[in-house]
Structure formats: C-alpha cells, structure tokens
Amino acid sequence: MSAGNKQLQDLTDIVNKLSREQELLRQQLFQVKQQLQHLQHLENQQITPIETAEIVTSATNLAALAQPELPAAPAPAKPIVTGYDAAKPTAKNDIEQFIGTNLISKLGILILVVGVGIGTKYAIDKELLSPLTRIVLGYLLGGGLSFTAFRLKNKYPLFSALLVSGSMAVFYITTYAAYSFFGLFSQSVAFGVLCLVTIATVLLSLHYNLEWIALFAMAGGYAIPFLISTNQSNPKVLFAYMALLNAGILTVSVLRYWRLLYVVSGGITWSIMGFFSFFDDQSDRFTSTIISFSTLFYLLYMAVFLTYKIRLKKALEELDVVLIIINSFVFFIIGLYNLHANPAYTTYDGAFTLGIALLNGLAALLVWRIGHPEKALQNLFSGLFLVFLAIAIPIQLHENWIAVAWLGQAAVLYFTGRKNQTNFYEIFSYPVMMLGLLWNLYYLNVPPPLPLNG
C-alpha cells in the first residue's frame, strides 16, 4: 500500500470515529433532555438519590465527551477575597437587576398610561378628533398592549405582566372618559364595561400568578362606583356590588393564598362602611341595610380566614390574631353606632352584641369539630365569644342583674375549665369574676335617688 493510500485510510478511520462519537453525543443529549423534562413534572415531589445520581452521571459523561483532551495547565493562584469584596458584586448585581428588570419596566408602563391620559386631554382641549374616534383609539391601544403582552409572555413574563396591567389601566381610563367626559355611555353600560375589565384583570392575575395584578384589579373595582357616581345616595346598590367584588377577590386570595389581598380588601371595605356610617347625613335612613351588609362582610372575612387555616393547616400567627380582633371589633363599633343613631333600633344593641358572641362561638365549635391541629385557633374564637358575651351583659341588663350575670358566667367558665382540664377557660373566669365583684361593690355604694316630693 502506498503512502498516499495509507494516509487516506487513516483519515477515513478518523472520520468514522468522529461520526460514531457524534452519534453517541447526540443520543446522550437526547437522554439528558428527556430527564430534565421529567424533572420539571416532578419538581414538587421528592427526587430519589438514584435518579439524581443517574442525571449527574449522564451530565458528567456528556461534558467529558464535549471537551477535547488537553494537557493540564497549572492552576492559577486564587486571590484572597474578603467578605466585603465578595458581597460587593452581588449587591451591585441585585441593584442593577432591580433597576433594569423591575423599576424601569414599571416606570415605563406608568409613563405610558400617564401619556395616554395627557394625550387624551390634549385631544379634548384642541378638538383634534371626534369623541367617538378618541374612545375607539383608546380601546385599540389597550387591545394592542394586551396582544403584545401575550406574544411576549413566554420570553419576557414580567414585562408581559406589566404590559397587560397597563392595557387594563387604559381600558379603565377610556371607559371613564366615554362616560364622564363625552356621555357616549350610559351609567349602566359604563358600569358593565368596567366590571368586565375588572373580571378580566382578576383572571389575568391567576393566569400570570401575580398578586399585584389582583391588587390592581381590586383597586379598579372599588373605584368603579365612585368614578360613575351621580351623587345620589343608594347604599343598597353600592353594598351589593361590594359584596360581589369581595366574594370574587377573596376567592382568588384563597386559591393562591394571597393574604395581602385579604388584608387590603378588608381595610377598604370597612373604611367605606365606616365612612358611610359616621359621615353620611342620611345613614340613619339605612340602618337595616348597613347592619345586614356589615354582617355579611363580617361573615365573609371570617369564612375566608377559617378556610385559610383549615384548608391549608396553617399555624396561627400574631398577625392573624390582630386581623380577627380588628375584624370583630370594627364590625361591633359600626353596628352599635348605627343602632344608636336610629331611635327605632336602640333596643337591639344587646341582641346584636350577643349575636357577635354566638358567631365566634360557632367558629370555635367548627374548628373543634374539624379537628384543627393547633389549639390556639379554637381558643382565639372561644375568647372572642366570651368577651362579647361579657360585653352584652351590661348592654342588655340593668343594675344588680349585671353582677349576677357576670358572676354566673365566671362560675360556668371556672367549672368548665376544671372539669375538662382546660386552663384557658379557668384563667378567663378570673377577670369576669372580678368584673362582677367590682360592679356589685359599685352598685351597693351608689346612694339611692332622692324622693320626688323632697
């Protein structure tokens, strides 16, 4: 065999060897891809050490095939890095990431929405476009932002979420302008369109799994009645709308366990109820309406709280205790104020307080029947039951009967705690007993009234 033929044969052997190694590399790449896809489906399950070892082995073999055999080079000397120097690049990267991916994006959407508002106002002032054309262009802009957001969702999920939130804001502004500025929509049509925008925003928060989109939807939803208000007091419609909005928002908060949504919704709801009760001159005309819807809101927030704790087996936290106490006493204060504001309802204040006590007692009984693993949750509602029961006694009864009722309640609590070996009830009996004794001493020391004839 000549030298040329020998070289040709050697080159052919090398090409064949490289082809076989390339095919082996392709097969291992395919296996690793399948294993990675399998891991994505099992990310919430425990991965056994055997599966982990197989994946690591495959990745190691793949890396060994991909790297050419080169002579080992001496390792360079590693510089000594202090804790401050090591943390400095990380902090810098975090700041750059926050500014680049979060702050600038949100500022851009805010500038866009503000620009739409300014452009609309400029077009109105200069009469550049007809009212109908302006509204149509506003809806087209919102639709274009939504379309762009969905196209970018896979590659840029955060930016897509910001775009779709901006599109919902454009829909809100455009609908409000069509109703308030141009009179193109009636109140019922504007209300329906804004409700549809709110529902769409809530569904988008579930689709993107982002709580701040749901907060944006809730803020827009609560703003709707005030945006299209005609300055006519109609609390039944307002409270009915609030009840539907709260039911939807709180359902989302339960599905995703978004507690901030629950807290903000409760704060806005009770603020509106309190403002209407304390500052509206016609609130005494709607006493039954305010009491009925306040009770509905109270039950709704209590039910959502119990669903959180029972469905997810969550432990009771300090913030939970504060929220439940605030929810109960705000409801109590608003209800008692409205009952006293209307002379026809002043005799029901004791029954109202007793009703709050019974609702908390039923909640404690429900937690006990379901068997929540934490005793503190049952004790919380039991304590509120006893507190409102103690408050109802002086509200409903008079004179020495108050001391008798308190001392009787203390005796029942003491013997219940002793019999069931529950320190909670026994400890709670002591302050109630002291209330009864102090009231009895006060009543005995009060001088009798002077006779009318002197």
SVG drawing of the C-alpha trace seen along z (x, -y; Angstrom):
<svg xmlns="http://www.w3.org/2000/svg" viewBox="-94 -74 98 76">
<polyline fill="none" stroke="black" stroke-width="0.4" points="0.0,0.0 1.4,-3.3 1.9,-6.2 -1.0,-8.2 -3.4,-5.3 -2.3,-4.8 -3.0,-8.4 -6.4,-8.3 -7.3,-5.2 -6.2,-6.8 -8.3,-9.9 -11.3,-7.7 -10.9,-5.9 -10.7,-9.2 -13.8,-10.5 -15.7,-7.3 -14.6,-7.5 -15.7,-11.1 -19.1,-10.2 -19.6,-7.4 -18.7,-9.8 -21.1,-12.5 -23.9,-10.0 -23.2,-8.9 -23.1,-12.6 -26.5,-13.2 -28.1,-10.2 -26.8,-11.3 -28.1,-14.8 -31.5,-13.4 -31.5,-11.3 -30.5,-14.3 -33.2,-16.4 -35.8,-13.7 -34.6,-13.5 -34.8,-17.3 -38.4,-17.3 -39.2,-14.5 -37.8,-16.6 -40.0,-19.6 -43.1,-17.4 -41.8,-16.1 -40.4,-19.4 -42.9,-19.3 -42.1,-15.6 -39.1,-14.2 -36.3,-13.1 -34.6,-9.9 -30.8,-9.7 -30.7,-7.1 -32.4,-9.4 -30.1,-12.3 -27.0,-10.1 -28.1,-9.0 -28.6,-12.6 -25.3,-13.7 -23.5,-10.7 -25.1,-11.5 -24.1,-15.1 -20.6,-14.2 -20.2,-11.8 -21.6,-14.4 -19.2,-17.0 -16.3,-14.6 -17.2,-13.9 -17.7,-17.5 -14.3,-18.6 -11.1,-17.8 -8.2,-16.2 -5.7,-18.9 -2.7,-18.9 -3.5,-20.0 -2.5,-23.6 -1.2,-24.7 -4.0,-26.2 -3.6,-30.0 -3.2,-31.3 -6.5,-32.4 -6.6,-35.9 -7.7,-36.3 -11.2,-37.7 -12.6,-39.3 -16.3,-39.2 -16.8,-42.8 -15.3,-42.3 -17.3,-39.0 -20.6,-40.6 -20.0,-43.8 -20.6,-42.4 -23.7,-40.5 -25.2,-43.7 -24.3,-45.6 -25.9,-42.9 -29.1,-43.0 -29.4,-46.7 -28.8,-46.6 -31.3,-43.8 -33.9,-45.7 -33.4,-48.8 -33.2,-47.1 -35.9,-44.5 -38.3,-45.9 -38.2,-49.6 -37.6,-50.8 -40.3,-48.4 -42.9,-49.7 -41.9,-53.3 -42.3,-52.7 -45.8,-51.4 -46.7,-54.3 -45.3,-56.8 -47.3,-55.1 -50.6,-55.3 -50.0,-58.9 -49.1,-59.7 -52.4,-58.3 -54.2,-60.5 -52.3,-63.6 -52.8,-62.8 -56.5,-62.3 -56.8,-65.6 -54.8,-67.4 -57.0,-66.0 -60.1,-67.1 -58.8,-70.6 -57.7,-71.1 -60.7,-69.2 -58.4,-67.3 -60.5,-64.2 -64.2,-63.5 -65.2,-62.0 -66.0,-58.6 -62.7,-58.5 -60.8,-59.2 -62.6,-56.4 -62.1,-53.9 -58.4,-54.7 -58.2,-54.3 -59.7,-50.8 -57.4,-49.9 -54.4,-51.0 -55.4,-48.8 -56.1,-45.9 -52.7,-46.3 -50.9,-46.3 -52.8,-43.2 -51.9,-41.4 -48.2,-42.4 -48.2,-41.2 -49.5,-37.7 -47.0,-37.5 -44.1,-38.3 -45.3,-36.2 -43.1,-33.1 -39.8,-35.1 -40.4,-38.1 -43.1,-37.1 -42.5,-40.1 -42.6,-42.7 -45.6,-40.9 -47.4,-41.2 -46.6,-44.9 -47.9,-45.5 -51.2,-43.7 -51.6,-45.7 -51.1,-48.9 -53.7,-47.7 -56.2,-47.3 -55.5,-50.8 -56.0,-52.1 -59.4,-50.4 -60.4,-51.9 -59.4,-55.4 -61.1,-55.1 -64.3,-53.8 -64.4,-56.5 -63.7,-59.2 -66.5,-57.8 -69.0,-58.1 -67.9,-61.2 -66.4,-63.5 -68.3,-62.6 -71.5,-61.0 -71.2,-58.2 -72.0,-55.5 -74.9,-55.4 -74.2,-54.7 -75.4,-51.1 -73.2,-50.5 -70.2,-52.1 -70.7,-50.0 -71.0,-46.8 -67.8,-47.5 -65.8,-48.4 -67.0,-45.2 -65.8,-43.2 -62.4,-44.9 -62.1,-44.1 -63.1,-40.4 -60.5,-40.2 -57.8,-41.7 -58.6,-39.1 -58.4,-36.3 -55.1,-37.7 -53.7,-37.7 -54.5,-33.9 -53.0,-33.4 -49.8,-35.2 -49.9,-34.0 -49.0,-37.5 -50.7,-39.1 -50.0,-42.7 -52.2,-42.3 -55.1,-41.2 -54.4,-44.2 -54.6,-46.4 -57.9,-44.8 -59.3,-45.2 -58.3,-48.9 -60.0,-49.4 -63.1,-47.5 -63.6,-49.6 -63.0,-52.8 -65.9,-52.0 -68.8,-53.2 -67.1,-56.5 -66.0,-57.0 -69.6,-56.8 -71.3,-58.2 -74.2,-60.6 -74.0,-62.0 -77.2,-60.1 -77.0,-58.1 -78.0,-54.5 -76.2,-52.2 -78.1,-49.1 -76.6,-49.0 -73.1,-50.0 -73.0,-47.4 -74.4,-44.7 -71.7,-45.5 -69.0,-45.4 -70.3,-42.0 -69.9,-40.6 -66.5,-42.2 -65.3,-40.9 -66.6,-37.4 -64.5,-37.2 -61.4,-38.8 -61.4,-36.7 -62.0,-33.5 -58.8,-34.4 -56.9,-35.0 -57.9,-31.6 -57.0,-29.8 -53.5,-31.4 -53.1,-32.1 -52.6,-35.8 -53.0,-37.2 -52.2,-40.7 -55.3,-40.7 -57.4,-39.6 -55.9,-42.4 -56.3,-45.2 -59.8,-44.1 -60.9,-44.2 -59.3,-47.6 -61.1,-49.2 -64.4,-47.5 -64.6,-48.6 -63.3,-52.0 -66.2,-52.6 -68.7,-51.2 -67.3,-53.4 -67.3,-56.5 -70.9,-56.0 -71.9,-55.3 -70.2,-58.2 -70.1,-60.9 -73.2,-60.4 -76.1,-62.6 -78.7,-60.0 -77.1,-56.9 -79.9,-56.7 -82.4,-56.0 -80.4,-52.9 -79.8,-51.3 -81.1,-47.9 -79.2,-47.9 -75.9,-48.8 -76.3,-46.2 -77.3,-43.5 -74.3,-44.1 -71.9,-44.6 -72.9,-41.2 -72.4,-39.7 -68.9,-41.2 -68.0,-40.1 -69.1,-36.5 -67.3,-36.6 -64.0,-37.6 -64.3,-35.1 -65.1,-32.3 -62.1,-33.2 -59.8,-33.2 -61.1,-29.8 -60.7,-28.5 -57.0,-29.6 -56.3,-27.9 -58.4,-24.7 -57.7,-24.0 -54.0,-24.6 -53.5,-23.5 -51.7,-26.8 -50.5,-27.7 -51.9,-30.8 -49.7,-33.8 -49.6,-37.1 -50.9,-39.0 -53.8,-36.5 -54.9,-37.3 -54.7,-41.1 -56.8,-40.8 -59.5,-38.7 -59.8,-41.0 -59.9,-44.1 -62.5,-42.5 -64.7,-41.7 -64.5,-45.0 -64.8,-47.2 -68.0,-45.3 -69.1,-45.7 -68.4,-49.5 -70.1,-50.2 -73.1,-48.1 -73.6,-49.6 -73.2,-53.2 -75.8,-52.7 -78.2,-51.1 -77.9,-54.0 -78.2,-56.5 -81.7,-55.3 -84.2,-55.5 -86.2,-52.6 -83.2,-50.2 -81.7,-51.2 -83.3,-48.2 -81.4,-45.7 -77.9,-46.6 -77.7,-43.8 -79.0,-41.2 -76.6,-42.5 -73.6,-42.0 -74.9,-38.6 -75.1,-37.7 -71.4,-38.5 -70.6,-36.3 -72.6,-33.4 -70.9,-33.7 -67.5,-33.4 -68.7,-30.5 -69.9,-28.7 -66.5,-29.4 -64.7,-27.8 -67.1,-24.8 -66.4,-24.4 -62.6,-24.4 -63.1,-21.9 -65.3,-19.6 -62.9,-19.6 -60.0,-18.9 -57.5,-21.6 -54.1,-20.5 -53.5,-23.8 -55.5,-24.6 -54.7,-28.3 -57.2,-28.8 -60.0,-27.4 -59.0,-29.4 -59.0,-32.6 -62.6,-32.3 -63.6,-31.0 -62.0,-34.0 -63.9,-36.4 -67.1,-34.5 -66.6,-35.1 -65.5,-38.7 -68.6,-39.7 -70.8,-37.7 -69.4,-39.7 -69.9,-43.0 -73.5,-42.0 -74.4,-41.6 -74.1,-45.3 -75.6,-46.5 -78.8,-44.4 -79.2,-44.1 -79.6,-46.7 -78.4,-47.3 -77.6,-44.3 -78.5,-41.8 -75.2,-42.7 -73.2,-41.5 -75.3,-38.3 -74.8,-37.5 -71.1,-38.1 -70.6,-36.0 -72.7,-33.2 -70.6,-33.4 -67.4,-33.2 -68.7,-30.2 -69.5,-28.3 -66.1,-29.1 -64.3,-28.0 -66.0,-24.7 -65.8,-24.0 -62.1,-24.6 -61.7,-22.4 -63.8,-19.5 -62.1,-19.5 -58.7,-20.4 -58.5,-23.4 -56.6,-26.2 -57.9,-28.7 -61.4,-28.8 -60.3,-28.7 -57.9,-31.6 -60.6,-33.6 -63.0,-33.2 -61.0,-35.3 -61.3,-38.7 -65.0,-38.0 -65.4,-37.3 -63.6,-40.5 -65.9,-42.4 -68.9,-41.0 -67.5,-41.8 -66.5,-45.3 -69.9,-46.1 -71.6,-44.7 -69.5,-46.9 -70.2,-49.9 -73.9,-49.3 -74.1,-48.8 -72.2,-52.1 -74.4,-54.2 -76.7,-56.4 -80.4,-55.9 -82.3,-58.5 -84.0,-61.3 -87.8,-61.2 -89.6,-63.5 -91.6,-65.3 -88.4,-66.2"/>
</svg>
